[in-house]
Amino acid sequence: MLRLTSLLLRHSHHHCHVTKPFTTATATATANANPPPLSVPLSHPIYLIWSSNTSLGKTLVSTGLAAASLVRRRGRSSFLYLKPVQTGFPADSDSRFVFSKLTSLTLRRGLSPLLASNHVLKASPSAARSLLAPGAPQIFDNGMCNLDWFEERRVSGDNSGDDELSKLVCKTMYAWGDAVSPHLAAERENGAVEDSALLEMVQRCLEIGAGKEKMDHFCVVETAGGVASPGPSGSLQCDLFRPFRLPAILVGDGRLGGISGTISAYETLKLRGYDVVALVLEDQGLVNEVPLASYLRNSVPVLVLPPVPQDLSDDLMEWYDDARNVFDSLMEIMLSAYSERIKRLHDMPKRAVNVFWWPFTQHTLVPEGNVTVIDSRCGENFAVFKNNDAITEQFDACASWWTQGPDAILQTELARDIGYAAARFGHVMFPENVYEPALECAELLLEGVGKDWASRTYFSDNGSTAIEIALKMAFRKFSHDHGLLLEPLKDNSIERYPELVVLALNGSYHGDTLGAMEAQAPSCYTGFLQQPWYKGRGFFFDPPTVFLSKNMWNLSLPVGLHSPDLNAKNLTFCSRDDILNKSRDKSDLAEIYSSFVSHQLSKFPKSRGLIGALIIEPVIQGAGGMQMVDPLFQRILVNECRNKNIPVIFDEVFTGFWRLGTESAAKLLCCLPDIACFGKLMTGGTVPLSATLATDAVFDSFIGDSKLKALLHGHSYSAHAIGCTAAAKSIRWFKDSDRNPNISSKGSLLTELWDSKLVYQISSNPAIKRVVVLGTLCAIELQAEGCNAGYGSLYATSLLKQLREDGVYMRPLGNVIYLMCGPCTSPKICNQALRKVYIRLEEFSQSQLN
């Protein structure tokens, strides 16, 4: 592009140069402590300008759009051009090119007056040197010099007054001297810029660019190089700018070989969830636009610019005149796409309340204004349409019903691998067949969560059906071991056999299908209103629970477990690790637990059937209110069932895959099941898939000469290649310390994600009844009584509304609120959310006292 050093000598008298400090130090320090969520204004169109490679004319297109927006319009308008990353500076300055050409076009076409300015905010020391006066003080921020240099020019194309003055603002945000890829320039010039800092700077510029003046605003953000060119930190720019998910204009390649490169660039953007609104390319005489339009199925407009003069002395004025109609058409496409997007976002809540039947939702409590419009997701964050004028980040603090684990990097990896699996396999039949994704996933499950006990993997489609399968497995194993299977192939009627029931805990929840609901204790989920067929085919009793309150871990015993012989020291713990310590097996409490369980089992009347399986959620009961069951009690319960040859099922649909800090919660219990169910986080939260793992002994109970003795259960999409591919990628990623920095050096535990000091402070709040923190979970129960307590409570509604305004999306379990991150979420992000919760809880507590 144009050389800045030569252009600085040719300014008209309508300009001035001002240098002043960029006053963001205080704001940056505050942001680093607890930065506000990223936000993109929607009050006017904002587009990202991409190209399939470098030197294809992104800046020509940006300039043409500026002309279409400013020069052709009558009345006041504003155009903001942002160049976040510029290398080769000051010899190359794309913002200076836009500034220069627009002022020339305004004079050439004799139109409305224009106030144009060009800014350079930060530069590496070597790049800044040419703009700084000798001896001028240099203010540095992480190796970059804070310039805040700008030039300004007022251009009068006609005799209109100042009330008709339009504005062009061009900004180079970060500049380096070497004309190389930004990551190399940053490394060579000691001018590193973190992705978060660059995004925050873009956001501030966009907010300033929105302005409050009554005029039409338009903005483009021009990238550097190609779609997948690295940014200053080394992150690909298609990943770097993904949190904003701005709609895209792709500048294609009209040269020989350009069709392939353009399609690759388009696919790269689509893979990351960008909306490509139009494709623009220069006419190179090869008619590349025809095969490109065919490939795009005419779903994306393809516009062709006239050939660009090769003479470097050409001022391009005539070229812009020739290309004027193309840029006008492109501008109309962009304005139309913007208007349609705003209308869709605005209309979605009304359309949703008219057609959706949301699960676990009382619709009379969700007016149209309370519907959250989610535009997209990037890593741990939603992008939410907020207040009709912005897209704002919200941390998904409920992990979208406990399914989510990927950060933004893994999300992209999963999208690519899922696309590969869909292209290679689509869906293929599973029984009696083998294909790589299913085999790889099954082996990874057995080597990971099933290590040292499981030998078989049975795939299904979700957690509830995984439980149904587990129950069938357990009951067959029990029947086989206890001689109940006499001649089943001659007479398979139910009447010939005793009724089999489960042993389970009150507060349990194992899914919504009919069989899974029969295996859980009576609750609001199983009453006549929800499940008229429910009988509760089980023996259920209250478990002891542990929790943090007032800086101390406490044990709460149900009535049947109180004993005068119990030492008080067994009821409190200094740390959570003390609760999980297996040395407690030798305590007095262990004997009390053992006697209690044995006594309860002996009391169960045979008239109610035989206990054919134990089913538990290891350590944490999720939907039951995030209750932490004493691991010692569950371990003793498992051992007692082992002694009675009762198969043991672990429901790890919620607790598995690092949700509680270990790959399997069985590690926390220090005991193993016969059968275990996994789902939710298994695929990284991308597509539904579940698995039921079993031992050889369970598998052998289904072996025989007749197909009728096999496990006759399955799903049309059993072991679908897309889900198995996603699961294999996620399973590997979560436990790889090179990819997941939260994995400890030994690879068996997550590092502590929640600030313990803050957690203990929350536990001391008088408005808080209990806290449970383990792995990716931090659950908080609010003190509440009567109708304010329990699953149907609305007690936390106002609190959660405030937190959503703070950028933290939470969904309660009645008066229990919780934060849940992914295995890859950084402790910094976790604690930013936790601090927001802490502040709001302090306010909530004060409001309850007043």
Solvent accessible surface area in square Angstrom, and as a share of the most:
residue,aa,sasa,rsa
1,M,95,0.42
2,L,48,0.24
3,R,141,0.52
4,L,1,0.00
5,T,62,0.36
6,S,50,0.32
7,L,10,0.05
8,L,51,0.25
9,L,156,0.78
10,R,160,0.59
11,H,30,0.13
12,S,46,0.30
13,H,154,0.69
14,H,79,0.35
15,H,54,0.24
16,C,59,0.35
17,H,87,0.39
18,V,60,0.35
19,T,91,0.53
20,K,110,0.46
21,P,82,0.52
22,F,42,0.18
23,T,121,0.70
24,T,18,0.10
25,A,84,0.65
26,T,111,0.64
27,A,56,0.43
28,T,39,0.23
29,A,64,0.50
30,T,87,0.51
31,A,12,0.09
32,N,84,0.43
33,A,76,0.59
34,N,38,0.20
35,P,28,0.17
36,P,89,0.56
37,P,32,0.20
38,L,25,0.13
39,S,23,0.15
40,V,6,0.03
41,P,17,0.11
42,L,11,0.05
43,S,75,0.49
44,H,9,0.04
45,P,7,0.05
46,I,9,0.05
47,Y,2,0.01
48,L,0,0.00
49,I,0,0.00
50,W,0,0.00
51,S,0,0.00
52,S,20,0.13
53,N,78,0.40
54,T,76,0.44
55,S,100,0.64
56,L,24,0.12
57,G,11,0.11
58,K,15,0.06
59,T,4,0.02
60,L,19,0.09
61,V,1,0.00
62,S,0,0.00
63,T,0,0.00
64,G,1,0.01
65,L,0,0.00
66,A,0,0.00
67,A,7,0.05
68,A,4,0.03
69,S,1,0.00
70,L,10,0.05
71,V,6,0.03
72,R,84,0.31
73,R,45,0.16
74,R,166,0.61
75,G,26,0.25
76,R,77,0.28
77,S,1,0.01
78,S,11,0.07
79,F,0,0.00
80,L,8,0.04
81,Y,0,0.00
82,L,0,0.00
83,K,6,0.03
84,P,1,0.00
85,V,2,0.01
86,Q,10,0.05
87,T,25,0.14
88,G,4,0.04
89,F,4,0.02
90,P,22,0.14
91,A,29,0.22
92,D,44,0.23
93,S,0,0.00
94,D,14,0.07
95,S,0,0.00
96,R,4,0.01
97,F,3,0.01
98,V,0,0.00
99,F,1,0.00
100,S,15,0.10
101,K,14,0.06
102,L,0,0.00
103,T,0,0.00
104,S,42,0.27
105,L,0,0.00
106,T,4,0.02
107,L,106,0.53
108,R,119,0.44
109,R,44,0.16
110,G,31,0.30
111,L,26,0.13
112,S,12,0.08
113,P,1,0.01
114,L,4,0.02
115,L,44,0.22
116,A,0,0.00
117,S,9,0.06
118,N,0,0.00
119,H,31,0.14
120,V,0,0.00
121,L,6,0.03
122,K,7,0.03
123,A,0,0.00
124,S,0,0.00
125,P,40,0.25
126,S,52,0.34
127,A,1,0.00
128,A,0,0.00
129,R,154,0.56
130,S,64,0.41
131,L,24,0.12
132,L,31,0.16
133,A,66,0.51
134,P,140,0.88
135,G,85,0.82
136,A,32,0.25
137,P,120,0.76
138,Q,80,0.36
139,I,90,0.46
140,F,101,0.42
141,D,52,0.27
142,N,130,0.67
143,G,27,0.26
144,M,2,0.01
145,C,1,0.00
146,N,23,0.12
147,L,4,0.02
148,D,14,0.07
149,W,17,0.06
150,F,27,0.11
151,E,1,0.00
152,E,52,0.23
153,R,30,0.11
154,R,77,0.28
155,V,4,0.02
156,S,54,0.35
157,G,20,0.19
158,D,45,0.23
159,N,158,0.81
160,S,39,0.25
161,G,40,0.38
162,D,94,0.49
163,D,102,0.53
164,E,60,0.27
165,L,23,0.11
166,S,5,0.03
167,K,55,0.23
168,L,0,0.00
169,V,36,0.21
170,C,0,0.00
171,K,18,0.08
172,T,0,0.00
173,M,0,0.00
174,Y,10,0.04
175,A,0,0.00
176,W,0,0.00
177,G,24,0.23
178,D,50,0.26
179,A,81,0.63
180,V,45,0.26
181,S,35,0.23
182,P,7,0.05
183,H,60,0.27
184,L,65,0.32
185,A,0,0.00
186,A,3,0.02
187,E,125,0.56
188,R,140,0.51
189,E,24,0.11
190,N,123,0.63
191,G,0,0.00
192,A,63,0.49
193,V,9,0.05
194,E,117,0.53
195,D,40,0.21
196,S,68,0.44
197,A,39,0.30
198,L,1,0.00
199,L,13,0.06
200,E,38,0.17
201,M,1,0.00
202,V,1,0.00
203,Q,18,0.08
204,R,63,0.23
205,C,3,0.02
206,L,0,0.00
207,E,85,0.38
208,I,119,0.61
209,G,16,0.15
210,A,18,0.14
211,G,41,0.39
212,K,207,0.88
213,E,76,0.34
214,K,193,0.82
215,M,24,0.11
216,D,82,0.42
217,H,31,0.14
218,F,2,0.01
219,C,1,0.00
220,V,0,0.00
221,V,1,0.00
222,E,1,0.00
223,T,2,0.01
224,A,13,0.10
225,G,19,0.18
226,G,7,0.07
227,V,5,0.03
228,A,51,0.39
229,S,26,0.17
230,P,32,0.20
231,G,0,0.00
232,P,7,0.05
233,S,55,0.36
234,G,35,0.34
235,S,36,0.23
236,L,62,0.31
237,Q,0,0.00
238,C,0,0.00
239,D,52,0.27
240,L,4,0.02
241,F,2,0.01
242,R,23,0.09
243,P,30,0.19
244,F,7,0.03
245,R,26,0.10
246,L,5,0.03
247,P,18,0.12
248,A,0,0.00
249,I,0,0.00
250,L,1,0.00
251,V,2,0.01
252,G,2,0.02
253,D,13,0.07
254,G,5,0.05
255,R,105,0.38
256,L,165,0.82
257,G,56,0.54
258,G,1,0.01
259,I,56,0.28
260,S,76,0.49
261,G,31,0.29
262,T,1,0.01
263,I,39,0.20
264,S,63,0.41
265,A,7,0.05
266,Y,28,0.11
267,E,79,0.35
268,T,32,0.18
269,L,0,0.00
270,K,89,0.38
271,L,58,0.29
272,R,24,0.09
273,G,31,0.30
274,Y,2,0.01
275,D,59,0.30
276,V,14,0.08
277,V,23,0.13
278,A,0,0.00
279,L,4,0.02
280,V,0,0.00
281,L,2,0.01
282,E,30,0.14
283,D,51,0.26
284,Q,79,0.35
285,G,59,0.57
286,L,87,0.43
287,V,82,0.47
288,N,8,0.04
289,E,42,0.19
290,V,90,0.52
291,P,55,0.34
292,L,2,0.01
293,A,24,0.19
294,S,72,0.46
295,Y,77,0.29
296,L,11,0.05
297,R,187,0.68
298,N,126,0.65
299,S,83,0.54
300,V,11,0.06
301,P,53,0.33
302,V,36,0.20
303,L,20,0.10
304,V,44,0.25
305,L,9,0.04
306,P,32,0.20
307,P,84,0.53
308,V,27,0.16
309,P,49,0.31
310,Q,153,0.68
311,D,89,0.46
312,L,181,0.90
313,S,96,0.62
314,D,56,0.29
315,D,80,0.41
316,L,18,0.09
317,M,10,0.04
318,E,124,0.55
319,W,8,0.03
320,Y,3,0.01
321,D,53,0.28
322,D,102,0.53
323,A,0,0.00
324,R,87,0.32
325,N,117,0.60
326,V,30,0.17
327,F,5,0.02
328,D,32,0.17
329,S,53,0.34
330,L,0,0.00
331,M,0,0.00
332,E,88,0.39
333,I,44,0.22
334,M,0,0.00
335,L,46,0.23
336,S,53,0.34
337,A,26,0.20
338,Y,42,0.16
339,S,64,0.41
340,E,98,0.44
341,R,26,0.10
342,I,39,0.20
343,K,133,0.56
344,R,122,0.44
345,L,7,0.03
346,H,103,0.46
347,D,40,0.21
348,M,75,0.34
349,P,17,0.11
350,K,119,0.50
351,R,141,0.52
352,A,11,0.08
353,V,47,0.27
354,N,106,0.54
355,V,113,0.65
356,F,112,0.47
357,W,227,0.80
358,W,59,0.21
359,P,76,0.48
360,F,89,0.37
361,T,37,0.21
362,Q,108,0.48
363,H,58,0.26
364,T,117,0.68
365,L,94,0.47
366,V,37,0.21
367,P,76,0.48
368,E,81,0.36
369,G,76,0.73
370,N,86,0.44
371,V,27,0.16
372,T,41,0.24
373,V,8,0.05
374,I,73,0.37
375,D,32,0.17
376,S,19,0.12
377,R,47,0.17
378,C,16,0.10
379,G,2,0.02
380,E,22,0.10
381,N,32,0.16
382,F,14,0.06
383,A,8,0.06
384,V,7,0.04
385,F,19,0.08
386,K,36,0.15
387,N,111,0.57
388,N,92,0.47
389,D,71,0.37
390,A,16,0.12
391,I,9,0.05
392,T,10,0.06
393,E,32,0.14
394,Q,9,0.04
395,F,14,0.06
396,D,3,0.02
397,A,0,0.00
398,C,5,0.03
399,A,1,0.01
400,S,40,0.26
401,W,97,0.34
402,W,24,0.09
403,T,33,0.19
404,Q,24,0.11
405,G,2,0.02
406,P,9,0.06
407,D,28,0.14
408,A,42,0.33
409,I,114,0.58
410,L,0,0.00
411,Q,55,0.24
412,T,20,0.12
413,E,39,0.17
414,L,0,0.00
415,A,34,0.27
416,R,105,0.38
417,D,33,0.17
418,I,32,0.16
419,G,37,0.36
420,Y,124,0.47
421,A,1,0.00
422,A,44,0.34
423,A,91,0.71
424,R,115,0.42
425,F,40,0.17
426,G,32,0.31
427,H,70,0.31
428,V,50,0.29
429,M,134,0.60
430,F,60,0.25
431,P,77,0.48
432,E,184,0.83
433,N,74,0.38
434,V,107,0.62
435,Y,20,0.08
436,E,106,0.48
437,P,12,0.08
438,A,3,0.03
439,L,87,0.43
440,E,62,0.28
441,C,0,0.00
442,A,18,0.14
443,E,83,0.37
444,L,21,0.10
445,L,1,0.00
446,L,42,0.21
447,E,113,0.51
448,G,13,0.12
449,V,8,0.04
450,G,0,0.00
451,K,128,0.54
452,D,124,0.64
453,W,32,0.11
454,A,15,0.12
455,S,40,0.26
456,R,110,0.40
457,T,28,0.16
458,Y,55,0.21
459,F,5,0.02
460,S,1,0.01
461,D,46,0.24
462,N,61,0.32
463,G,14,0.13
464,S,16,0.10
465,T,16,0.09
466,A,0,0.00
467,I,1,0.00
468,E,33,0.15
469,I,0,0.00
470,A,0,0.00
471,L,15,0.07
472,K,87,0.37
473,M,13,0.06
474,A,0,0.00
475,F,47,0.19
476,R,49,0.18
477,K,26,0.11
478,F,10,0.04
479,S,10,0.07
480,H,92,0.41
481,D,51,0.27
482,H,76,0.34
483,G,49,0.47
484,L,35,0.17
485,L,51,0.25
486,L,129,0.64
487,E,94,0.42
488,P,30,0.19
489,L,99,0.49
490,K,165,0.70
491,D,55,0.28
492,N,119,0.61
493,S,44,0.28
494,I,144,0.73
495,E,151,0.68
496,R,107,0.39
497,Y,54,0.21
498,P,59,0.37
499,E,84,0.38
500,L,34,0.17
501,V,6,0.04
502,V,3,0.02
503,L,0,0.00
504,A,0,0.00
505,L,2,0.01
506,N,47,0.24
507,G,34,0.33
508,S,6,0.04
509,Y,33,0.13
510,H,6,0.03
511,G,10,0.10
512,D,78,0.41
513,T,50,0.29
514,L,88,0.44
515,G,25,0.24
516,A,0,0.00
517,M,14,0.06
518,E,20,0.09
519,A,2,0.02
520,Q,1,0.00
521,A,1,0.01
522,P,93,0.58
523,S,47,0.30
524,C,79,0.47
525,Y,28,0.10
526,T,2,0.01
527,G,34,0.32
528,F,162,0.68
529,L,170,0.85
530,Q,117,0.52
531,Q,9,0.04
532,P,80,0.50
533,W,189,0.66
534,Y,39,0.15
535,K,152,0.65
536,G,12,0.12
537,R,100,0.36
538,G,2,0.02
539,F,26,0.11
540,F,35,0.15
541,F,15,0.06
542,D,73,0.38
543,P,16,0.10
544,P,0,0.00
545,T,23,0.13
546,V,1,0.00
547,F,41,0.17
548,L,0,0.00
549,S,18,0.11
550,K,129,0.55
551,N,81,0.42
552,M,77,0.34
553,W,5,0.02
554,N,33,0.17
555,L,14,0.07
556,S,50,0.32
557,L,19,0.10
558,P,23,0.14
559,V,135,0.77
560,G,54,0.52
561,L,2,0.01
562,H,124,0.55
563,S,33,0.21
564,P,139,0.88
565,D,118,0.61
566,L,26,0.13
567,N,68,0.35
568,A,74,0.57
569,K,149,0.63
570,N,21,0.11
571,L,56,0.28
572,T,62,0.36
573,F,21,0.09
574,C,110,0.66
575,S,38,0.25
576,R,39,0.14
577,D,96,0.50
578,D,59,0.30
579,I,1,0.00
580,L,30,0.15
581,N,74,0.38
582,K,101,0.43
583,S,74,0.48
584,R,25,0.09
585,D,50,0.26
586,K,190,0.81
587,S,27,0.17
588,D,77,0.40
589,L,2,0.01
590,A,7,0.05
591,E,122,0.55
592,I,32,0.16
593,Y,0,0.00
594,S,37,0.24
595,S,72,0.46
596,F,23,0.10
597,V,0,0.00
598,S,47,0.30
599,H,104,0.46
600,Q,27,0.12
601,L,16,0.08
602,S,87,0.56
603,K,115,0.49
604,F,20,0.08
605,P,59,0.37
606,K,171,0.72
607,S,111,0.71
608,R,115,0.42
609,G,6,0.06
610,L,50,0.25
611,I,17,0.09
612,G,0,0.00
613,A,0,0.00
614,L,0,0.00
615,I,0,0.00
616,I,2,0.01
617,E,11,0.05
618,P,0,0.00
619,V,0,0.00
620,I,0,0.00
621,Q,4,0.02
622,G,0,0.00
623,A,15,0.12
624,G,31,0.30
625,G,9,0.09
626,M,0,0.00
627,Q,50,0.22
628,M,0,0.00
629,V,0,0.00
630,D,0,0.00
631,P,0,0.00
632,L,0,0.00
633,F,0,0.00
634,Q,0,0.00
635,R,5,0.02
636,I,19,0.10
637,L,0,0.00
638,V,1,0.00
639,N,71,0.36
640,E,25,0.11
641,C,0,0.00
642,R,97,0.35
643,N,120,0.61
644,K,89,0.38
645,N,72,0.37
646,I,11,0.06
647,P,5,0.03
648,V,0,0.00
649,I,0,0.00
650,F,0,0.00
651,D,9,0.05
652,E,2,0.01
653,V,16,0.09
654,F,12,0.05
655,T,0,0.00
656,G,2,0.02
657,F,3,0.01
658,W,5,0.02
659,R,0,0.00
660,L,2,0.01
661,G,7,0.07
662,T,1,0.00
663,E,26,0.12
664,S,13,0.08
665,A,0,0.00
666,A,6,0.05
667,K,108,0.46
668,L,18,0.09
669,L,0,0.00
670,C,54,0.33
671,C,19,0.11
672,L,76,0.38
673,P,5,0.03
674,D,25,0.13
675,I,0,0.00
676,A,1,0.00
677,C,0,0.00
678,F,1,0.00
679,G,1,0.01
680,K,65,0.28
681,L,3,0.01
682,M,0,0.00
683,T,2,0.01
684,G,1,0.01
685,G,20,0.19
686,T,55,0.32
687,V,41,0.24
688,P,98,0.62
689,L,6,0.03
690,S,0,0.00
691,A,0,0.00
692,T,0,0.00
693,L,0,0.00
694,A,2,0.02
695,T,22,0.13
696,D,75,0.39
697,A,52,0.40
698,V,2,0.01
699,F,69,0.29
700,D,79,0.41
701,S,1,0.00
702,F,21,0.09
703,I,95,0.48
704,G,43,0.41
705,D,162,0.84
706,S,32,0.21
707,K,164,0.69
708,L,121,0.60
709,K,52,0.22
710,A,40,0.31
711,L,33,0.16
712,L,108,0.54
713,H,45,0.20
714,G,50,0.48
715,H,49,0.22
716,S,97,0.63
717,Y,136,0.52
718,S,13,0.08
719,A,0,0.00
720,H,25,0.11
721,A,0,0.00
722,I,43,0.22
723,G,0,0.00
724,C,0,0.00
725,T,21,0.12
726,A,0,0.00
727,A,0,0.00
728,A,3,0.03
729,K,44,0.19
730,S,0,0.00
731,I,3,0.02
732,R,113,0.41
733,W,14,0.05
734,F,1,0.01
735,K,69,0.29
736,D,38,0.20
737,S,62,0.40
738,D,135,0.70
739,R,120,0.44
740,N,0,0.00
741,P,101,0.64
742,N,4,0.02
743,I,9,0.05
744,S,29,0.19
745,S,120,0.77
746,K,184,0.78
747,G,30,0.28
748,S,38,0.25
749,L,85,0.42
750,L,18,0.09
751,T,59,0.35
752,E,92,0.41
753,L,2,0.01
754,W,4,0.01
755,D,59,0.30
756,S,69,0.44
757,K,148,0.63
758,L,4,0.02
759,V,2,0.01
760,Y,60,0.23
761,Q,73,0.32
762,I,2,0.01
763,S,1,0.01
764,S,47,0.30
765,N,7,0.04
766,P,91,0.57
767,A,12,0.09
768,I,1,0.01
769,K,100,0.43
770,R,11,0.04
771,V,1,0.00
772,V,0,0.00
773,V,11,0.06
774,L,6,0.03
775,G,11,0.10
776,T,0,0.00
777,L,0,0.00
778,C,0,0.00
779,A,1,0.01
780,I,0,0.00
781,E,22,0.10
782,L,0,0.00
783,Q,81,0.36
784,A,24,0.19
785,E,151,0.68
786,G,66,0.63
787,C,121,0.72
788,N,60,0.31
789,A,40,0.31
790,G,38,0.37
791,Y,85,0.32
792,G,69,0.66
793,S,7,0.05
794,L,109,0.54
795,Y,46,0.17
796,A,1,0.01
797,T,80,0.47
798,S,70,0.45
799,L,0,0.00
800,L,8,0.04
801,K,137,0.58
802,Q,72,0.32
803,L,0,0.00
804,R,58,0.21
805,E,93,0.42
806,D,32,0.16
807,G,5,0.05
808,V,2,0.01
809,Y,31,0.12
810,M,1,0.00
811,R,72,0.26
812,P,44,0.28
813,L,23,0.11
814,G,3,0.03
815,N,6,0.03
816,V,8,0.05
817,I,0,0.00
818,Y,3,0.01
819,L,0,0.00
820,M,0,0.00
821,C,4,0.02
822,G,4,0.04
823,P,0,0.00
824,C,8,0.05
825,T,0,0.00
826,S,39,0.25
827,P,49,0.31
828,K,124,0.53
829,I,60,0.30
830,C,0,0.00
831,N,36,0.19
832,Q,32,0.14
833,A,4,0.03
834,L,0,0.00
835,R,105,0.38
836,K,32,0.14
837,V,0,0.00
838,Y,47,0.18
839,I,80,0.40
840,R,52,0.19
841,L,1,0.00
842,E,69,0.31
843,E,80,0.36
844,F,15,0.06
845,S,7,0.05
846,Q,105,0.47
847,S,62,0.40
848,Q,89,0.39
849,L,124,0.62
850,N,153,0.78
